[in-house]
Amino acid sequence: MPVASAEPLVAAEPADVALPGLETDASEASGARTSRVAGYEIEDELRALTGRPVRIAGVDEVGRGAWAGPVVVCAAVTDLSAPPELPGRGGRKIRLTDSKLLTKAHREAFAEILPDWLDAHAIGAASPEEIDELGMTAALRRAAVRALAALPEPPDLVLLDGDNDYVRDPRWRVRCEVKADQRSVTVAAASVLAKVHRDGLMAALDTGFPGYGFADAAGYPSPVHQKALEEYGPTPHHRMSWSYLDDLPRWRHLKRHRDPLAGEGQLSLL
């Protein structure tokens, strides 16, 4: 599984052939019908609109709201075949969907079998330092670009979960879809792989920094995390420009401030 942690050295050729149907948001066209089991509804619609085969990369992120750790983005490409299923109780099947709707055990089981089923996938990340320097939107963009650039073949279209195109790169056409991780198999696969990858990173950090609940809460806010911050302060893996530091009298002097008018990479310690 490719894991990208640096900016791509060679840019892909910008796409120059228009794909019909990308002017409108498919969430509006379809009424954003949401199912708890992902399918190929969106992918089928996009193929019908373009009138030709389309290589679609589903993209999803995890870690946006955490206090510590990186933000992680996965890009996944399927061959539009039926996705794998897991055995459930009473003979029922556990089907692929948004990682938040799956148990930890089911996410990890899917993460074991998805790489062999997918046509391609790659993961990109942006560190806490990059989040502090760039802000979250730009850090998400950097992580997404790293993931997409690491795919062995460039996609014709990026299918992005949510209503905000944080990719914003001329190399890729982006289609935003609300709750795409529940409606699209491609995005659901990216959701699961991103979540399991980041959870593994945070669990590894828990060994060196016990007490913050990294293995259980993955750097997100929790009572255990808050108490550890109050007693021991932030670790090198914490986001030091975030407002949680305002509620820590002993440590708020460490907060880093980014000048919103100075552009990316402008940080100060005030």
DONU-332439 format. One record per residue (C-alpha): residue in three letters; x, y, z. Coordinates in steps of 0.1 Angstrom, whole numbers, plus 5000, padded with zeros to 4 digits. Layout:
REM residues N
ALAXYZ...
***
This chain:
REM residues 270
MET500050005000PRO501650334990VAL501850585018ALA502850935007SER504451175032ALA506151425009GLU504951644981PRO505151474947LEU508251564927VAL506651524893ALA503251674885ALA500851484864GLU499751634831PRO496651854837ALA493451704823ASP492251884792VAL489151694781ALA485951804797LEU483751544814PRO480051614810GLY477851644840LEU480451784864GLU478952124865THR476252024889ASP476551854922ALA475251504921SER473851544957GLU471351784942ALA470651574911SER469951264931GLY468351424962ALA471251304982ARG469550974989THR471450815018SER471750455026ARG473650285054VAL475050045029ALA477350185001GLY476750094965TYR477750224931GLU474850474927ILE477150774923GLU479750594901ASP476950474878GLU475550814875LEU478850964866ARG479550704840ALA476150774824LEU476851144824THR480251114808GLY479150844783ARG482450654787PRO484350454812VAL485650674840ARG488450594865ILE487150724898ALA489150774929GLY487150784961VAL488651014987ASP487951045024GLU489751195054VAL490151125091GLY491551325119ARG490251665111GLY488851725146ALA491551565167TRP493751755191ALA496751535183GLY498251345154PRO498151385117VAL495251425093VAL495051125070VAL493551105035CYS493050785015ALA492350764978ALA490850434966VAL490050314931THR487750004924ASP487149814892LEU483349844900SER483049484909ALA480949374939PRO482749474972PRO483849214997GLU481549135026LEU482149005061PRO480248725078GLY477848835105ARG475648675131GLY472848455120GLY474148425085ARG473748795077LYS476448985059ILE478349295070ARG478549515040LEU481049795033THR479950145044ASP481150455062SER483850365087LYS481950545115LEU479050295110LEU481249995114THR482649845146LYS486449855152ALA486649485146HIS484749515113ARG486849815101GLU490049615108ALA488649305090PHE487749515060ALA491149685060GLU492749335057ILE490849245026LEU490249575008PRO493849624995ASP493649294975TRP490149384962LEU490849744952ASP492349824918ALA494550074936HIS494850284968ALA497250524985ILE497350715017GLY498651065023ALA499051255056ALA499851605069SER501651625102PRO500551835133GLU503352075124GLU501852125089ILE498452165103ASP499752445126GLU501652615098LEU499052585070GLY495652565087MET493352265084THR492052325049ALA495452355033ALA496752065054LEU493951855041ARG494751955006ARG498351855011ALA497451515024ALA494951454996VAL497451564969ARG499951324984ALA497451034983LEU496251104948ALA499851154934ALA500850824949LEU498250634929PRO499850424901GLU497550584875PRO495950924876PRO492150904880ASP489751074856LEU487651204885VAL487951244923LEU484851164943LEU485151354975ASP483151295007GLY481451615019ASP480551955003ASN483952125004ASP486552064977TYR489652084997VAL491751914970ARG491552224946ASP494352104923PRO494152144885ARG495451794879TRP492151644891ARG488551704885VAL486651684918ARG483051584925CYS481851664961GLU479151434975VAL477451475009LYS477651145028ALA479550984999ASP481050745024GLN477650595029ARG476550604992SER479750514973VAL481650184977THR484750364964VAL484550634991ALA483550385018ALA486750185011ALA488750505014SER486950585046VAL487850255062LEU491450245051ALA492050605062LYS490550535097VAL492350205103HIS495650355091ARG495350655114ASP494150455144GLY497250235140LEU499550545140MET497950685171ALA498050345189ALA501750335183LEU502150685198ASP500350565229THR503350345239GLY505650655241PHE503050885256PRO500750675279GLY497950855297TYR496551055268GLY494250785255PHE495850785220ALA495150415216ASP491450455226ALA490450795213ALA493050845185GLY493951195196TYR490351325197PRO488951515227SER488051295257PRO488051325295VAL491251115297HIS492951325271GLN491851655287LYS493151545321ALA496551435307LEU496851775290GLU496151955322GLU498651755342TYR501451695317GLY500951945289PRO500951875251THR503251625235PRO505251675203HIS502351525185HIS499751785195ARG498452065173MET499852365190SER497652635173TRP494352485184SER491952645209TYR492052365234LEU495252525247ASP493152835257ASP491552615284LEU494952495299PRO496252785321ARG499652605327TRP500252555290ARG498452825271HIS501653025267LEU502852745243LYS500152815218ARG501252905183HIS499453165164ARG499153175126ASP498753515110PRO495753465087LEU496853755065ALA500453635061GLY499753325040GLU500752975044GLY503652885067GLN503553205088LEU503653105125SER504553295156LEU504853205193LEU503053475212
***
